[in-house]
């Protein structure tokens, strides 16, 4: 076998990366890569053999926490160490970026390899799905909701940092500039929740109050076009949240295991109601 070369992914690689993802049963990831290439803290990589893309991966530095994702290897090239080589390359990039804890969501196929590398299981995200809501939801008592303004971003970043123990200001700022933007929920004049619709039906949603999180999920469902759906990645620790969603008709499509390498993350999972996506947390 010709030697594997792992390099920075270029925009010219996107067609091949999208095609590879589809062979793994993933959706069309063109919008995902469009977002990734806008985010300076993301490092997408391509694994190339003989000039042909055979593997992909993504490293995202979120302050002390680094995320690995979008790791895929073509079927004919598996069991040759390529997946591990890509994962080690991503870990090295995140170490160099100053990340002390590395995080990922594992597939069943990838779990044994990650465990051999020292990653440990810590929780699952309940991946739930629901359809568009035609009528706008009513804001909870004592709360107001409005479109995000640039002046809101520092408060959004701080609330997100308290919830995730990560610095996701760069991808959140990018989402704020993309259509359709975002919404903030206020209580007593302070930002106490937000939702930024993102690609592949995801949307980062943070809200410390239970009723505010449920409302922001309904708002997300309302703002997507008719015929579309939304996804909610809710940590298992937010048990009141994901159980309530299932009573409301949300359908669980997957339980995504979260693995860590390094110190535990001092996050607030009960504040988290949605993710950027499955590759970036």
C-alpha positions in Angstrom: 0.0 0.0 0.0 1.3 3.5 -0.9 2.2 5.5 2.1 -0.5 7.5 3.8 -0.1 11.3 3.9 -2.2 13.4 6.3 -2.4 17.0 5.3 -4.6 20.1 5.8 -7.9 19.6 3.9 -8.4 22.1 1.0 -11.6 23.4 -0.4 -10.8 21.3 -3.5 -11.1 18.2 -1.3 -14.7 18.9 -0.3 -16.3 16.9 -3.2 -14.3 13.8 -2.3 -14.9 14.3 1.5 -18.7 14.6 0.9 -18.7 11.5 -1.3 -16.7 9.6 1.4 -19.1 10.6 4.1 -22.1 9.4 2.0 -20.5 6.0 1.7 -20.5 5.9 5.5 -24.2 6.5 5.6 -23.9 10.2 6.6 -25.8 13.0 5.1 -24.5 15.4 2.5 -21.8 17.3 4.4 -21.3 20.1 2.0 -22.9 22.7 4.3 -20.9 21.2 7.2 -17.6 21.8 5.4 -18.8 25.3 4.3 -19.2 26.1 8.0 -15.9 24.4 9.0 -13.8 26.4 6.5 -15.2 29.7 8.0 -14.2 28.8 11.5 -10.6 29.6 12.3 -10.4 27.2 15.3 -11.3 24.3 13.0 -8.6 22.2 11.3 -10.0 19.8 8.8 -7.6 17.1 7.5 -7.4 14.8 4.6 -5.8 11.4 4.5 -4.4 10.8 1.1 -2.9 7.6 -0.5 -1.4 7.9 -4.0 -3.1 11.3 -4.5 -6.5 10.0 -3.6 -8.5 11.0 -0.5 -9.2 7.9 1.6 -9.9 9.5 5.1 -11.0 12.7 6.7 -11.0 14.2 10.2 -11.6 17.5 12.0 -9.9 19.0 15.0 -11.7 22.0 16.7 -9.9 23.9 19.5 -12.4 25.3 22.0 -10.1 26.7 24.6 -9.2 24.0 27.1 -11.3 21.4 25.3 -10.5 20.1 21.9 -13.0 18.2 19.8 -12.3 15.5 17.3 -14.9 14.6 14.7 -15.8 13.8 11.1 -13.3 10.9 11.2 -14.1 8.6 8.2 -12.0 6.0 6.4 -13.1 4.4 3.1 -14.2 0.8 3.4 -11.4 -0.6 1.3 -8.8 1.1 3.4 -9.9 0.0 6.8 -7.9 -2.1 9.3 -4.7 -0.6 8.0 -4.1 1.9 10.8 -5.4 4.8 8.8 -8.2 5.7 11.3 -5.7 5.7 14.2 -3.2 7.7 12.2 -5.8 10.4 11.5 -6.9 10.4 15.1 -3.4 10.8 16.4 -2.8 13.6 14.0 -5.9 15.4 15.2 -4.8 14.9 18.9 -1.4 16.4 18.1 -3.0 19.4 16.5 -5.2 20.0 19.6 -2.3 19.5 22.0 -0.4 22.1 20.0 -3.4 24.5 20.3 -3.2 24.2 24.1 -6.2 21.9 24.6 -5.8 19.9 27.8 -8.9 17.7 27.4 -9.8 16.0 24.2 -13.4 15.1 23.4 -15.3 13.2 20.8 -18.6 11.4 20.0 -17.8 7.8 19.1 -19.5 5.4 16.7 -19.8 1.8 17.7 -17.0 1.0 15.1 -14.7 3.6 16.6 -15.1 2.9 20.3 -12.6 0.1 20.6 -9.9 2.1 18.9 -10.5 5.2 21.1 -10.5 3.1 24.2 -7.1 1.6 23.2 -5.8 5.2 22.8 -6.8 6.0 26.4 -10.2 7.8 25.8 -12.8 7.0 28.4 -16.6 7.0 28.2 -18.2 9.7 30.2 -21.8 10.2 29.1 -24.2 10.1 26.1 -26.0 12.7 24.1 -29.6 11.8 23.5 -30.0 12.7 19.8 -33.7 13.7 19.4 -35.6 14.9 16.4 -38.9 16.8 15.8 -40.6 18.4 12.9 -41.3 22.1 12.1 -43.8 23.9 14.3 -46.2 26.1 12.2 -47.2 28.4 15.2 -44.7 30.5 17.2 -44.3 29.3 20.8 -45.1 31.7 23.7 -42.2 32.8 25.8 -42.1 31.5 29.4 -43.4 33.8 32.1 -40.8 36.5 33.0 -38.8 36.0 29.8 -38.6 37.9 26.5 -37.0 36.7 23.3 -35.6 38.7 20.4 -33.2 38.5 17.5 -29.5 38.4 18.4 -27.7 41.7 18.0 -23.8 42.1 17.8 -23.8 43.7 21.3 -25.2 40.4 22.7 -22.3 38.3 21.7 -20.1 38.8 24.8 -23.0 37.7 27.1 -23.7 34.7 24.8 -20.1 33.7 24.9 -20.0 33.9 28.7 -23.2 31.9 29.1 -21.9 29.3 26.7 -18.6 29.1 28.6 -20.3 28.5 31.9 -22.4 25.7 30.3 -19.8 23.9 28.3 -16.5 24.9 30.1 -15.3 25.6 26.5 -14.5 28.7 24.5 -16.8 28.3 21.4 -16.8 32.1 20.7 -15.3 31.7 17.2 -17.9 29.2 15.8 -20.7 31.0 17.5 -19.6 34.3 16.0 -19.6 32.7 12.6 -23.1 31.3 13.1 -24.3 34.8 14.2 -23.2 36.1 10.8 -24.9 33.4 8.8 -28.5 33.1 7.9 -30.8 32.9 9.8 -28.7 34.3 12.7 -29.7 33.7 16.3 -32.1 34.5 19.1 -31.5 35.4 22.7 -33.8 34.9 25.7 -33.6 37.6 28.4 -34.7 37.7 32.0 -34.4 41.0 33.9 -32.4 42.5 31.1 -29.7 39.8 31.1 -29.2 37.1 28.4 -30.2 33.8 30.0 -30.5 31.6 26.9 -29.8 31.5 23.2 -30.3 29.4 20.0 -28.3 29.6 16.8 -29.8 27.4 14.1 -26.9 25.6 12.4 -26.3 23.1 9.6 -27.8 19.6 9.4 -30.7 20.6 11.6 -28.5 21.1 14.6 -28.4 24.3 16.7 -26.4 25.2 19.8 -29.0 25.9 22.6 -28.0 26.9 26.1 -30.5 27.8 28.9 -30.1 27.3 32.6 -33.9 27.2 33.3 -35.8 24.1 32.3 -38.8 26.0 30.8 -36.5 28.3 28.8 -34.7 25.4 27.2 -37.9 23.8 26.1 -39.1 27.1 24.7 -35.9 27.7 22.7 -36.2 24.2 21.2 -39.8 25.0 20.1 -38.5 28.3 18.7 -35.9 26.4 16.7 -38.6 24.2 15.4 -40.7 27.2 14.4 -38.0 29.1 12.5 -37.0 26.2 10.3 -38.9 26.0 7.0 -42.1 23.9 6.8 -41.2 20.3 6.0 -37.9 20.5 7.8 -37.0 19.1 11.2 -34.6 20.0 14.0 -32.2 18.0 16.2 -31.6 18.3 19.9 -28.4 16.8 21.3 -29.2 16.7 25.1 -26.7 15.3 27.6 -27.9 12.3 29.6 -27.4 14.4 32.8 -30.2 16.7 31.6 -32.6 13.8 32.2 -35.6 16.0 33.0 -35.0 17.7 29.6 -34.7 14.7 27.3 -37.4 12.7 29.1 -39.8 15.7 28.7 -39.0 16.0 25.0 -39.9 12.3 24.5 -43.3 12.8 26.2 -43.9 15.7 23.7 -43.4 13.5 20.7 -39.7 14.0 20.0 -38.1 10.8 18.5 -34.7 9.6 19.8 -32.6 8.6 16.7 -29.3 7.8 18.5 -27.5 7.9 21.8 -24.1 9.4 21.0 -21.4 8.3 23.5 -19.1 11.1 24.6 -15.4 10.1 25.3 -12.7 12.2 26.9 -8.9 12.0 27.1 -7.5 14.2 29.9 -9.1 15.9 32.8 -12.9 15.9 33.4 -14.7 18.9 32.0 -16.4 21.1 34.7 -19.5 21.7 32.5 -23.2 22.2 33.2 -24.9 19.6 31.1 -28.3 20.5 32.5 -28.0 23.8 30.7 -27.4 22.2 27.3 -30.3 21.6 24.9 -28.6 21.5 21.5 -25.2 21.1 19.9 -23.2 22.9 17.2 -23.0 19.4 15.5 -21.8 15.9 16.3 -18.2 16.7 15.3 -17.7 19.9 17.3 -19.9 19.4 20.4 
